[in-house]
């Protein structure tokens, strides 16, 4: 029996296709496990508040610390070229293990100072997991990159929501169980990355940080507009995630509603369903265009931020519906902003452009997270607090529609804009 060249090519294509989806599956599972440390302290704030007598502003630093650590870690890794010096799977594995170790120190902390320090180190370590994951998955997906990046961000979303699931398992569970569970999960994720994660056949180039080229990100009009879209998205995203548990807890109390797992389980559902939004955003972005997808997602999420206050006191079905739609739409566009940068930026300085975008975007989340409890204190209630997030997606959606009209947007999603 003779094998024709076309048959060999077809078999090779199927083998390559199977390999990239297997690589994506391994990477996604590892990210889910590794990112459980991001909100491990945030998910147990009611218990920490009682045990350590924390104020709402002290509680906010349990999340702000992670954001600050992440910004510092991402910029530091880029400045010393870590992603190019160390193999990506080893960098990610060692970073995950460092995050696990830092998270474990929460068990020995006796107050907010030690806990915040542990959170900063955790964020610093996670900067060696998430950004390299975006680069690594790109080496496997020369096509369908929007779907692949959406899957990775979906994994981040599920991982971020997992501590709320751990917390909801029992109302009587000790907060240390959540910390231990997330520490073990992250350690397993690091082990999987070390053993099974590999770079693909499409090297993405040297993702280096060149400070001299950082200004080009602001001089290039299309990149600037794309970044304004991302900044609007980030203004809303992490502030919503960070304070959703507190908000849901207050709302359930106002509605006198009992749910299995309480506020923690509903928070897990709201954040976790964002993984579906990431997949949907990836598919839509590759099919109808990045600007249309991101603008639509931000219109939906902004509308939810606006509407959630009206359902704060019930009816419960409406409150939960808005919450789930918000969870899906608030993160569904996230990966596509990174995809835009890889398509719009000078290919010699993609790493610089991504570092600037991530660094400034996560720095902005610090401000939003810090302001939310102050807005609640000013208003005397959490009911209308999330109104302060509405300007973010409003500006972001406007920026995406502006970018769509630019001739340069033809480089997005193979001409789908």
C-alpha positions in Angstrom: 0.0 0.0 0.0 1.4 3.3 -1.1 1.1 6.6 0.9 0.7 9.7 -1.2 2.3 13.0 -0.2 -1.1 14.5 0.4 -2.0 11.7 2.8 1.3 12.3 4.8 0.6 16.0 4.9 -3.0 15.4 6.2 -1.7 13.0 8.9 0.9 15.5 9.9 -1.7 18.3 10.1 -3.9 16.2 12.3 -1.0 15.2 14.6 0.0 18.9 14.9 -3.6 19.9 15.5 -4.0 17.3 18.3 -0.7 18.4 19.8 -1.7 22.1 20.1 -5.1 21.3 21.7 -3.4 18.9 24.1 -0.8 21.6 25.0 -3.7 24.1 25.5 -5.5 21.6 27.8 -2.4 21.0 30.0 -1.6 24.7 30.2 -5.2 25.6 31.1 -5.5 23.0 33.9 -2.1 24.3 35.3 -3.4 27.9 35.2 -6.6 27.0 36.9 -4.7 25.4 39.8 -1.9 28.0 40.0 -4.2 31.0 40.0 -6.2 29.8 43.0 -3.8 31.8 45.2 -4.9 35.2 43.6 -8.0 35.6 45.7 -7.3 33.1 48.5 -7.3 35.9 51.1 -10.1 37.9 49.5 -12.4 34.9 49.7 -12.1 34.7 53.5 -12.2 38.4 54.4 -15.3 37.9 56.7 -13.3 35.5 58.8 -10.1 37.5 58.7 -12.1 40.7 59.6 -13.4 39.0 62.7 -10.2 37.3 63.8 -7.9 40.3 63.1 -10.4 43.1 63.7 -9.8 44.5 60.2 -11.3 47.7 58.8 -12.8 47.6 55.3 -9.8 49.7 54.1 -7.3 47.2 55.7 -9.2 44.4 53.9 -8.8 46.1 50.6 -5.0 45.8 50.9 -5.3 42.0 50.9 -6.2 42.3 47.2 -4.3 45.5 46.4 -1.1 43.8 47.6 -1.5 41.1 45.0 -2.1 43.7 42.2 1.0 45.8 43.3 3.1 42.6 43.5 1.9 41.5 40.0 2.8 44.9 38.4 6.3 44.9 40.0 6.8 41.2 39.0 5.7 41.7 35.4 7.9 44.7 34.9 10.9 43.2 36.7 10.7 40.0 34.6 10.6 42.0 31.4 13.5 44.3 32.3 15.8 41.4 33.0 14.5 39.3 30.1 13.5 36.3 32.2 11.1 34.9 29.6 14.0 34.7 27.2 16.7 33.5 29.6 14.7 30.8 31.3 12.5 28.1 29.6 8.9 29.2 29.9 7.7 26.1 31.5 10.4 26.2 34.2 9.8 29.9 34.8 6.1 29.3 35.2 6.6 26.3 37.4 9.1 27.9 39.8 6.9 31.0 40.0 3.8 28.9 40.9 5.8 27.2 43.6 6.9 30.6 45.0 3.3 31.7 44.9 2.3 28.6 46.9 5.0 29.2 49.5 4.0 32.9 49.9 0.3 31.9 50.1 1.1 29.3 52.8 2.7 32.1 55.0 -0.8 33.4 55.6 -1.2 30.5 58.0 1.5 31.9 60.2 0.5 35.6 59.9 -1.0 37.2 63.0 -2.3 40.4 61.5 -2.6 42.6 58.4 1.0 43.5 58.0 2.3 40.0 57.5 -0.7 39.1 55.4 -0.3 42.0 53.0 3.4 41.3 52.7 2.5 37.7 51.8 0.0 39.0 49.2 2.6 41.2 47.6 5.0 38.3 47.2 2.1 36.1 45.8 1.3 38.7 43.2 5.0 39.1 42.3 5.2 35.3 41.8 2.0 35.1 39.7 3.6 37.6 37.3 5.8 34.7 36.3 2.9 32.5 35.6 0.2 34.4 33.7 2.0 36.7 31.2 4.4 33.9 30.1 1.3 31.7 29.6 0.0 34.1 27.0 3.3 33.9 25.2 3.6 30.1 25.5 0.1 29.4 24.1 0.8 31.8 21.2 3.7 29.5 20.1 1.1 26.7 19.5 -1.6 28.8 17.8 -0.7 30.6 14.6 -4.4 30.5 13.8 -7.3 30.5 16.2 -5.2 32.6 18.5 -8.3 34.5 19.9 -9.9 31.2 21.0 -6.6 30.0 22.5 -5.9 33.2 24.5 -9.6 33.2 25.5 -9.2 29.7 26.9 -6.1 30.7 28.9 -7.9 33.7 30.4 -10.9 31.5 31.1 -8.6 29.2 33.1 -7.4 32.3 35.0 -11.0 33.1 35.7 -11.9 29.7 37.0 -8.7 29.6 39.1 -9.5 33.0 40.6 -13.0 31.9 41.5 -11.9 28.6 43.1 -11.2 30.0 46.6 -14.8 31.1 46.8 -15.9 27.5 46.0 -13.5 26.2 48.7 -15.0 28.7 51.2 -18.6 27.7 50.3 -18.1 24.0 51.0 -19.2 24.5 54.6 -20.3 27.5 56.6 -18.3 26.1 59.5 -15.1 25.6 57.6 -12.0 27.3 59.0 -10.5 30.0 56.8 -7.2 28.1 57.0 -8.8 25.3 54.9 -9.2 27.7 52.0 -5.5 28.8 52.3 -4.3 25.2 52.5 -6.4 24.1 49.6 -5.2 26.9 47.3 -1.6 26.3 48.3 -1.8 22.6 47.4 -3.6 23.4 44.2 -1.0 25.9 43.1 1.8 23.5 44.0 0.2 20.8 41.8 -0.1 23.4 39.0 3.5 24.2 39.2 4.4 20.5 39.0 2.3 20.1 35.9 3.9 23.0 34.3 7.4 21.7 35.0 6.6 18.2 33.7 4.3 18.7 30.8 4.2 22.3 29.5 6.3 22.9 26.3 6.7 25.6 23.7 5.1 25.1 20.3 6.3 25.2 16.7 5.6 28.9 16.1 8.1 31.0 18.1 6.6 34.4 18.8 9.9 36.3 18.8 11.8 37.8 21.7 9.2 39.3 24.0 11.7 41.8 25.5 11.1 45.1 27.3 12.9 48.1 25.7 12.4 51.2 27.8 13.4 53.4 24.9 10.5 52.0 22.9 7.8 52.4 25.6 7.0 55.9 24.4 6.1 54.4 21.0 3.1 52.7 22.6 1.7 56.2 23.2 2.8 57.7 19.9 1.1 55.1 17.9 -2.5 56.2 17.7 -4.0 52.7 17.2 -2.0 51.2 20.1 -3.0 54.1 22.3 -6.7 53.7 21.5 -6.5 49.9 22.0 -4.9 50.5 25.4 -7.6 52.9 26.4 -10.0 50.1 25.7 -8.0 47.8 28.0 -7.7 50.4 30.7 -11.5 50.9 30.7 -11.9 47.1 31.0 -9.4 46.8 33.9 -11.0 49.7 35.8 -14.1 47.5 36.1 -12.8 43.9 36.2 -10.7 43.5 39.3 -12.7 46.0 41.5 -15.8 43.9 40.7 -14.0 40.6 41.4 -12.4 41.9 44.6 -15.5 43.3 46.2 -18.2 41.0 44.8 -18.3 38.7 47.9 -18.9 41.7 50.2 -21.5 43.1 47.8 -23.4 39.8 47.4 -23.3 39.2 51.2 -24.9 42.5 51.8 -27.5 42.0 49.0 -28.5 38.5 50.3 -29.0 40.0 53.7 -31.2 42.7 52.3 -33.2 40.1 50.4 -33.4 37.7 53.4 -32.4 35.0 50.9 -30.8 31.7 51.9 -28.7 29.9 49.2 -26.6 26.8 49.4 -23.1 27.9 50.1 -24.3 31.4 50.7 -22.6 34.5 49.3 -19.3 32.5 48.7 -21.0 30.0 46.3 -22.9 32.7 44.4 -19.7 34.7 44.1 -17.9 31.6 42.7 -20.7 31.1 40.2 -20.6 34.7 39.1 -16.9 34.8 38.6 -16.5 31.2 37.4 -19.0 31.6 34.6 -16.7 34.2 33.2 -14.7 31.3 31.7 -17.6 30.7 29.3 -17.4 34.4 28.4 -13.7 34.1 27.6 -14.4 31.2 25.3 -17.3 33.0 23.7 -15.2 36.1 23.3 -12.4 34.2 21.7 -14.8 32.6 19.1 -16.6 35.8 18.3 -13.3 37.7 18.1 -11.9 35.4 15.5 -15.3 35.4 13.6 -16.7 38.9 13.7 -13.6 40.9 14.8 -11.9 42.1 18.0 -13.3 45.6 18.2 -16.9 44.5 17.8 -16.5 41.7 20.4 -14.8 43.9 23.0 -17.2 46.8 22.5 -20.2 44.5 22.8 -18.8 42.8 26.0 -18.1 46.2 27.6 -21.6 47.5 26.8 -23.1 44.4 28.4 -20.8 44.6 31.5 -21.3 48.3 31.9 -25.1 47.9 31.8 -24.8 45.2 34.5 -22.8 47.5 36.7 -25.5 50.1 36.2 -28.4 47.7 36.8 -27.2 45.6 39.7 -28.1 48.3 42.3 -31.7 48.3 41.2 -31.9 44.6 42.0 -30.0 44.8 45.2 -33.1 44.3 47.3 -34.7 41.8 45.0 -36.3 40.1 43.3 -33.7 37.5 43.8 -34.0 35.9 40.4 -33.3 39.2 38.7 -30.3 39.9 41.0 -28.8 36.5 40.2 -29.4 36.9 36.5 -27.7 40.2 36.3 -24.8 38.9 38.4 -24.2 35.9 36.1 -24.5 38.1 32.9 -22.0 40.5 34.5 -19.6 37.7 35.4 -19.7 36.4 31.8 -19.3 39.8 30.1 -16.8 41.5 32.5 -14.0 39.1 31.6 -15.1 37.9 28.1 -13.1 40.5 26.2 -9.9 40.4 28.3 -7.8 38.2 26.2 -8.6 40.1 23.0 -6.8 43.2 24.2 -3.5 41.2 24.3 -4.3 39.7 20.9 -4.8 43.3 19.6 -1.3 44.3 20.8 0.3 41.3 19.1 -1.3 42.4 15.8 -1.0 46.2 16.0 2.5 46.7 17.6 5.8 46.7 15.8 6.7 43.0 15.9 10.2 43.8 17.2 8.7 45.4 20.4 5.6 43.3 21.1 7.0 42.4 24.5 7.5 46.1 25.3 3.9 46.9 24.2 2.4 44.0 26.2 4.4 44.9 29.3 3.3 48.5 29.2 -0.3 47.4 28.7 -0.3 44.9 31.6 1.7 47.2 33.9 -0.5 50.2 33.5 -3.7 48.2 33.4 -3.0 46.4 36.7 -1.7 49.6 38.3 -5.1 51.1 37.5 -6.9 48.2 39.3 -5.1 49.3 42.5 -6.9 52.7 42.3 -10.3 51.1 41.6 -10.0 48.5 44.3 -8.9 51.2 46.8 -11.8 53.5 45.9 -14.7 51.0 46.1 -15.0 50.7 49.9 -14.6 54.4 50.2 -17.5 54.9 47.8 -19.6 52.5 49.9 -18.7 54.4 53.1 -19.5 57.7 51.4 -22.9 56.4 50.3 -23.6 54.6 53.6 -24.5 51.4 51.7 -23.0 49.0 49.1 -26.2 49.2 47.0 -25.0 51.8 44.5 -21.3 51.4 44.9 -20.6 49.7 41.6 -21.9 52.8 39.7 -18.4 54.1 40.0 -17.2 51.3 37.7 -19.6 52.3 34.8 -17.2 54.9 33.3 -14.6 52.2 32.7 -16.5 50.1 30.2 -18.2 53.2 28.7 -14.8 54.7 27.8 -13.5 51.3 26.8 -16.4 50.6 24.4 -16.1 54.0 22.9 -12.4 53.5 22.3 -13.1 50.2 20.5 -15.6 51.8 18.2 -13.1 54.5 17.4 -10.4 52.0 16.7 -12.8 50.1 14.4 -13.0 53.2 12.1 -9.2 53.4 11.9 -7.6 52.0 8.7 -5.0 50.3 10.9 -7.6 48.1 12.5 -7.5 46.0 9.3 -4.6 44.2 10.8 -6.8 42.8 13.6 -8.1 39.2 13.4 -6.9 38.8 9.8 -9.0 41.8 8.6 -12.1 41.1 10.7 -11.3 44.3 12.7 
